[in-house]
């Protein structure tokens, strides 16, 4: 069974990883788990209280196929957990590593983005970190996958889901139909009333 772990912090952006986790679990039968600092309950930016199954320190990389870093304001604060070694080791072990929104900052800090195409909320968001991969930054509004690493701005949870599943080898008609449903929302013009 494919196993995915999503790292959450207080004030995590709940919409960013909801689609990937629900699709993985509901459509493809993944074992989806969540981890937080010390395994403590965390509250999302929308007020959703989540009690993860494990602490970040208890993550065993040999048991997982996908490590996701959910965005949130903690990653720009001094209160963020230092998971750079975990992310770098996951990448070295060829585990799919994914970061969305400020979760991409962790990937940059770990050195994972130094030599591959990637994106984030903005180039400035990552350049503040003085990371070595600035030349590979893609200024696009959708997820980017390269060398088993997936990055996305916080506004792109649908393409984030699609790229992750594609990298994992799940690119079937069910996924295409699911993506088509989500894309249909954008075909209707926004009313000004």
N, C-alpha and C positions, 0 to 999 in steps of 0.2 A: 504494500500500500504506500502510495506517495505521501510524504509527510511535509507539511508546511508550518513554519513558526513565524508569527508576526510579533515584532517587538513594539510594545506600547509604553508610553510615558503619560504622566498627568497632562491634561489638556491636549491629548492626541486628536487629530483631525479624523473623526469617525467615518466620514464618507469616502476617504481615500482608499481604504483597504476592504471596505464592505463587499464590493463586487467580486474581487478576486477570492476572498475567503468563502463567500456564499456559493460562488460558482464552483470552486474547487471541491467544496464539501458536498453540496447538493447535487451537482451534475456529474462530477467525476469521482466521487467517493474518496477524496483525500482525507487524511487525518489532519485536521487544522487545529493548531494550538496557538496559545498566546502567552507571551512572557512579559514581565515588567520588572523593574528594580525590586529585588527582594520578594517577588511574587505578590506584591501588595496590590490591592484594588486601585484602579486609576479611573479618573473621570475624564470623559472626552470634552472637546470644546462645545459640544451640543448638550452636555449634561448626562450622557450615558455612563452609568457606573458599571465597570467591567472588573471581574475577578479572574485574572489569568490562571491558567493551569500550572505555571511554573515561574521560577525566578530566572532572570537572564543568566545568572551564574550556573543554573542547572541545565542549560542547553547543551546537548551532546550532539556535536556536528555529525558524527558517524551515523546518527539515526534520522537525519533530515535530508530532504531534496531541495528545499526552498527556504530561504531566510529573507523575510520582508521587514524593512524598517519603515514604519508608518510615520508620517509627518506630524508636526505639532510644534508649539512654541517652545517646548523644553529644549529642543536641539540648538536653540540660540541663547540659552541661558547657562548659567554656571551650575545648574541643578541637573543637567543631563547626565545619564550614566555613560561611562566611557566604554563603548563597545567596539572601538576601532580594531582591537586585536581579534575579536570574535569575527567581525566582518572580513578582515583580511584573511584569516585562516579559512573561513568558509569559501572564499574565492579561490584560494590556493587548492582546496580540496575539490574544486569543480562543482560546488553546490551553486545553484542559481541564487544570485544575490539581487535583491530589488529594493530600491528606495524611491519614495515619492515625496514631493514637497521638500520640507526641511530634512526629511530622512536621507535625501541625497547628500546633505552636508556630511553625514556620518561616513558615507561611501567615499567622499572626497578626502576627508580627514584620514581615512584608513589606507589611502593610496590606491584603492581599487580603480579610481577613475583616471589615473595618471596616463594611461596609454590606450584608452578606448573612447568611442563616441558616447556621449551622454547628454542629458539635459537636466533642468531643474526649474525652479520658479523664475529664475533669471540668471544671467551670467554673473551679475554683481553678487548674488546670493552666495555663490561659491567662491568668487575671487577674493572675498573678505578673508578666506581661509588660507590664502597663499599656497594653494595646492598646485601640483605640477601638471595637471591635465587641462588647463584653460584652453589650449589650442584645439582640443577635441570637443569643446562645448558646441552643442547644436541648439540654435535658438528657434525651437519649434514648440507648438502648443500640444504636442502629443508625446507618448512614451517612445523611448529609444532603447533598442536592445543591441548589445555588442558583447561578444565573448562571455555569454552566460550572465551578463549583468543587465538589469533593466532599470531605467530611471524615468521619472515623469514629473511634470509640474503638478501641483495639487489640484489643478482643474482638469486633469486627464485620467480619472479612475477607470474609464472604459478601455482606453488604449493600453493602460497599464496592465489591466487584466488580460487583454488579448496578447500582448507581447510576452508576458510571463508564461501563459499557457502555450504559446507558440514555441518558446525556447524549451519548454518541458516536453514538446512533441505532441501536444493536444491541439490539433488544428483540424477538427472534423466539421461535419455539417451542422451538428448541434451548436458548436461555437459560432459558426457563421450565422446561423439563425438568431442566436442570442445577440450578437453584435448588430445585426440588422434591426432588431427591435429597438436597441438603444440609439442607433443612428436615426431612426424614424423621428425621434423627438426633435432633431435639429432641422428637419425639413419644413417645419411649420414656422412661418415668420412670427417674431415676437410682436404682440400687439402693444400699442402705446397707451391704452386706456387704463 
